[in-house]
Amino acid sequence: MMLPSKLRDLRKKHGLSQKELAEKLMTTQAKVASWENGDSVPDISYIAKLTVLYDVSADYLLKDGKQEGQTIMDRPNTDPKRLGRNNSIYWTIVIAVYLLASIVTGRWSTSWVLFILGGAIWLIGAGFHWINSTK
C-alpha cells in the first residue's frame, strides 16, 4: 500500500475528515488533500505527528508494503523480569571474577578495574538493547 492510500485509510479509520485532521496537525485541508492524492509528501514533522495520532510506526507509513503496519503497542517487548534476571546473573559473574582475581593476585585495590570494565560492558549492552527496542 502506498503512502497516500495509507493516509486516507488511517484518517477514515479514525473517523476524521480532512478538515479535522488538518486542525489536529495545525495545517490546511488543502495540504492534507494533496498528501492523500499523492501530489505531495508530508514533511518529517507531520510524519512524526501522524505516527503519534494514528499509533503506527513511521516504517509503516513510509514503506511501500502490502502488510499491515505494526502499532507502537504491537512491537515485541522484552520481559522486564527476564532483563532483571539477566542483569543479576551478569553482575554476579562480574563480582565472582573480581573476587577470584583479587584472591589469586592478592591485590584487592587494583582489582576494582574489573568493576569499571564490567560497568562499561554493561552500558554498551544496555545501549544495544535500547537501540533494538526502538526499531
Helices and strands as residue ranges (DSSP letters): H 3-13, H 18-25, H 29-37, H 44-54, H 58-62, G 72-74, H 80-105, G 110-112, H 113-133
